[in-house]
Amino acid sequence: MKDHVVRGASGTFGLRIASAGLSFIIGLLLARLLGTTGYGTYAYAMSWVGFLAVPGALGLDRLLVREVAIYKTKSEWGLMRGLLRWANKVVLIVSSCLALLAAVISYIFVSHQDRLVLVSLLTALISLPLVTLTRLRQAVLKGLNRVIAGQVPEMLVQPILFICFTSTAYLLLGKGLTAPWTLGINIAAMGIAFTIGTRVLLKTLPPPINKTFPSYKITEWMRSAFPLMLITGMQIINARTDIIMLGVMRGPKEAGIYSVANHGAELIIFILLAVNTALAPTVVSLYISGETEKLQDVVTASTRIILLFSLPIGLALIVFGHWFLLLFGEAFTHGRTTLAILSAGQLFNASMGSTGLLLVMTGHERKAAIGVGISAALNIILNALLIPKWSIEGASIATAISMITWNILLAIWVYKKIAIHSTVLGAFVPWGKR
């Protein structure tokens, strides 16, 4: 079982390396072509889409990973078909209505302040239904243990198309290429990737699904999905509040500088994301089977692999952050301290392992929601207090503190609920022994 996770993580790791490289190129391209203000406007608009995608998906993306894995193990094809049909229909309706509502609110409150920001927000909101439906499709493929197939369209196809389309647009438009144009290009690339991903899903679904009538447990699904939505929402608040609040309180230029530093720090945990993706169905399987010792071995090995790869990247960004940011332009080097603070927070995150995933995949999503919720509230309060005084450095301190808080809380609850130590230390932790 451990070998299975390693193989899955290895494939996802390679994919994430390629994706991280493409994301770096995209960030570099946009920062150079749009400048600090233009890039900040782009990042601000996309942060709102990421934020709104949480209520738009209703937590069903997380639920699908777990339930599809369970239904596959138990061969409950009718329930799987019913869940897929119901989830896609509901999410399409909710996310479309949410995008329309957000567009109206944006028009009312932003129209007379900054036309570039308004047009960027309205353009970005068009992608909201695509973003939410993409999350559902990726979740289904994860639950079916088709981890790599579920990620290729968005992690490779979409960024490659975006780079090609943006480069072509710059050759045609020159300095006329603005944030709204790049957001429109992103939607086009996203639409193509979505079409490819949908075809992959249809070919991957187990054949018995098409031969059974759908069964529904809507009340049960919604009861489980709600805390999962809260977890995702709180995580998005932790991940996006800084950029959104910087955009509102300090303007798009500061948001742009911070966004580049934040993306740099996120390079540290791409191995954590890769391992989490491969680990999810394995956690469900081992937990249902009652194989706690095997699960502990898999979790400890996974966390140590995560830190092994994350540590050198984090140290390099802390020490050589100035030269990294200089690649994006001289103006972005003002984010050096911010990059160092965020990198330290992400290294701590990597050392604590897959805390949230372990709680969610073992049915303790409410505990995860509480922990991440406490962290999100702390993040908002600290950002409100620190951004006016220290700008991007204040935002990075707020984010790092909230990240450390949720990891400690969740690691303790993982041990108390399922007797698993998630950290790099394994059983050698302050809160008990197995």
N, C-alpha and C positions, 0 to 999 in steps of 0.2 A: 504493500500500500504506500509506503514511504517512497519507493522507487517510482510509483505512478505519479505522485505529487511532484517529485523531482523532474521527471520527464515533462510533465505538463508545465511546470514552472520554467523549465529550460526553454521550451518552445515559446512560451509567453514572454520570457526574458528576452529572447532574440527579437521577438516582435516589438517589445517595448523599447529596446535599444534603437531599432530602426525608427520607431515612432518618436522617440525622444530627439533623435537626430533631425527628423523632419520638422518637429515642433520648434526646435532651435532655429532651423533655417527660416521658418515662417516668422518667428519672433524677430529675427535679425532683419528679414526682408521688410516687414511692416514698420519696424522702428526706423529703418533707414529711409523708407519711402514716405512715411507719414509724419515722422518727427515725434517729439514727446507729446504734444497736444493731440495730434491725430491718432497716435497709437493709444493714448490714454482714453480717447473717446471710443475707439474700437473695443478696448478691454472693458470699459465701463458698460457699454451696451451688451456685450456678451456675458458679463457678470450678472446682469439682470435676467437674461435668458436662463442662465444656469440656476439662478435663484428661483425663478418662476416654474422651472421644470419640476421642482419638487412637489408642489401641490398639484401640478399638471399630471404627474405620474401616479399620484395617490398612494405612493409606497408599494405599488404593485410590481415594480421592477425588482425590488428586493424579495418580495414574496414569491415571485415566479422562480427565482433560482432555487429556493428551498423546496417549494411545492412540486415543481417539475421533477427535481431529483427524487423526491419521495414517491410521486406517482409512477415514475419510471421503475423504481425499485420494487414497488408493489404491483406493477402492471395495471394500474387504474387508468386506462386510456380514456374512458369517458369523462372522468373528472379533469384530466389534462386538457382534453379538447374543449370542454366547457370553460375552463379557466382562461385558456388562450383567447377564445372567441369573446368572452365577456370583457376581459381586461383590455384588449385592443379597442373594442367599441367604446367603452367608458372613457378611456384615456384620450382617444381622439376627440370626443365631444368636450370633455372638461378642458383639455389644453387649448383647443380652438377658442372656446368661450373666454378662457383666461387671457389669451393673447389679445383678443378683441377688447376686453375690459382694460387691460394694461395700456393698449394703444390710445384709448379714449382718455384715460387718466394722464398719460404722457402729453397728449395734445393740449389738455387743459392747463397743466402745471409747467410745461417746459417751453411751449411754443414761443413765448415772448422773451425768453431768457437767452437761449442759444439754439439757433436753427440747426446747426450742424449736429448737436447732441440730439435734438428732436428727431431729425431724419434718420440718424443712426439707430436710435431706439426703435422707431417704427419699422425700419428695415429688419433689424435683428429679431423683432417679435414674430415676423413671418415664419421663422425657423422653429418656433416653439413646438408645434405639433410634431414636426419631424424629429426633434430632439427627444421628446418623450416616447414616441413610438420606437425609435432606435434603441432606447434603453430597455424597452420590453423585449425586443427581439434578441438583443445581446444577453439578457437575463435567461431567456429560454434556452439558448445555445449553451450557456454556462451550466444550467441545470442538467442538460443532456450530455455533459462532459465534452462538448465540442468547443473548447475554450478558444483555440486559435481561430477556427472558422468564424466564431462570433465576433472577433475583433478586427480581422483583416480589412473589411470595407472602411471602417472609420479610422483605423490606425495607420493604414497604408494608402489605400485608394484615395480617400478624401483629401489628406494633406498633399499628396502628389498632384492631384488635380488642382487644388487651391494654389499651389506654387506656380504651376504652369499657367493657369488662368490669370493670376495676379501679374505675373511677369509680362504676359501678352497685353494685358490692360495697360500696364505702365508704358509699354512701347507705343501704344496707340494714344493714350491720354496724357502721358508725361505728368506734370504737376497737377493735372486735373484729376488724378487718382486720389480720392478722399476716403474717409472712413466708411461712409454709406456705400460707396462702390465696392470696397473690399468685403463688407458684410453681405452685399448681394452676391458677390463671387463665391463667398463661403456657402451661401444657401444653395447655389447651383451645384457645387462640389458635393455638398451634403445630400442633395436629392439623388445624384447619380450613385453615391455610395449606399444610400438607403435602398435603392432599387436592386443593386447587386446583393446586398445583405438579405433582403427579403427572399430572393431566389435561392440563396444558400439555405435559409431556414426551411423553406418548403421542401427542399431535397433532403434535409436532415431529419425531419420529423419522423418518428417511428411509424411504419406502415399501418399498424393496428389502429392508429388514431383516426384514419380515414374510413375505417370500417365499423366504428362505434358511434352511438348517439351521444351527444354532449350531456354531461351531468353537471349540476351546479350546486355550490355551497356558498352562495353569495354572502350571507350573513357572517359565516365563519371566515371567509376570505377578507371581508372588510374589517372584521374585528382584529385580525392579525396584521392587516396592511396598515392600519392607522398608526400604531406605534412605529412601524417601519418607516412610514412617511415622516414622522416626527424625528426619527434618527437621521434620515437623509437630510431633512430640513435643517436640523441643528448642525450637521456636518457642513452643509452648504453655507450656513451663516458663518461658521468658523472659517470657511475657505474664501467667502466672497464679501463678507461684511467690511473688511478692511478696504478693499478697492471701491466698493459702493460708497462708503462713508468718506473716503478720501475724495472721490469725485464730487460728492455733494458739498463737503466742507472746505476743500482746498483747490478743487478744480481738476480738469482732465490731465493737465501737465504732471501734477504730482502723482495722480493715479497711474499715469503711463510709466513713470520711473519706478514706482513701487511694483507695478505688474511685471516688469522685466526682472526685477530682483526676486520676486515671488516665484516666477517660472524657473529661475535659476535654482532656487532652493528646492523646488519640486523634483528636480532631477535626482535628488538624493534618494527619494522613496519610490522610484519607478520599479525597483526590484520588489518592494513591499507590495505594490499593486499587482505585479506579475504573480507573486506567490499567493496572494489572496484569491486571485481569479482561479488558480489551479487547485487551491486548498478547499474552496467552498463545498463542492460535492463530496469530497473525501471526509470532511468533518461531519457532514450529515450522515454518511454511511457508517462511519466508525461509532458515532454517538448512538445511532439507532441500534447498532449491533452490541452495544455495551462494552466495546473494546477500549477501555479508558487508557490502559498502558500504551497501546499502540498509538492512540491519539496523542498522548503526552510526548511520545518519541517523535512523532511527525511534527508537532507544534514546536518543540524545542529545536529540532534540526532546521526547521523553516526559519525561525527567528534568527538563528545564528548565521544562516546563509544570507538573510536580509541585511544584517549588520555588517557582515564581511564585505559585501559589495557597496553598502551605503557609506561606510566610514571614510574610505579614501576620497570619494566624491565630495563629501561634506567638508573634510579638512582642506581639500584643494580650493573649494569655493570660499572658505573663510580666509585662507592665506592669500590667495591670488584673485580675490573678488574684483579688485579694481581693473585688472586686465580683462577679466571676463566681461564686465559691463562695458568696457571701452569698445568692444566689438560692435555694440549697438549704437555707439555714438558718444561723444564727449559728455553730453548733457546727462546721460544715464549713469555716469560714474558717481554722481551724488548719492546713489543708492548703495554704496559699498557697505556702510555700517548696517543698513537694513538687510542686505544679503547675508551678512555674518550672523545677525541675530536670528533670522529665519532658518538659516542652515543649522544652527545649534538646536533649535526647536525640532527640526525634522530629524536630526540624528537621535534625539531622545525618542521621538515617535518610532523610528526604526527599531530601536533597542527594546521596545515594549511589545513588539510582535502584533499579531492579528487579533487584537482584543475585541473590537466591535464585531468582527466576523464570527468569532467563536460564540459570542452571546446570541447573535441573531440566528445562526445556523443550528443552534441547540434549543431554540424556542424561548430564549430569555430576552426577547427584543425590548420589553418594557424597561428592564434594567439598563440596557444600552441607551434607550431614549432618555432616561433620567440623567445618566452620566453626561451624554453629549449635550443635553439641554442645559445642564448647569454650566458647562463649558461655554456654550453659545451665549448665555446670558452674561457671563463674565466677560466674554469677548466684546459684546456690544458696549457694556459699561466702561471697560478699559479703553476701547477705541474712542468713545465719547469724551473721556477724560484726557487721554494722552495725545490724540491727533491735534487739537488746537494748540498744544504747547510744543510738541516735538514732531509734528507732521508725519512723514513716512517712518521715521525711527519709532515714534510712538505707536503707530499701527503695527509695526513688526514686534514690538515688545508685547502688545496686547495679544497678538496672534500666538506668539510663542508660549506665553503664560497659559492661555486657554488650551492650547494643544497638550502641554504637559499635564494640566489638570485632568482632562478627560482620559488620558492614557493611564494615569495612576488609578483613578476611580474604576475604570473598566477592567484593568488588570486585577484589582482586588476582587471585584465581583465575579470575574471569570473563575477565580480559584474557589470562591465561596459557593458558587452555583454548580460548577461541573468538576471541581477538584483538579483543574488543569492550570499549570503555571505557564503563562504566555510569554514571559520575558526571556531575554537572552541568557539570564542566569539559570533558567530552568527551575529546579526545586530550591535553589539557594536564594530565596527571597525573604524580605522582612516579615511577610504576612502569613507565614505558616509552612509546614512541611507535609508532604504527602505520606 
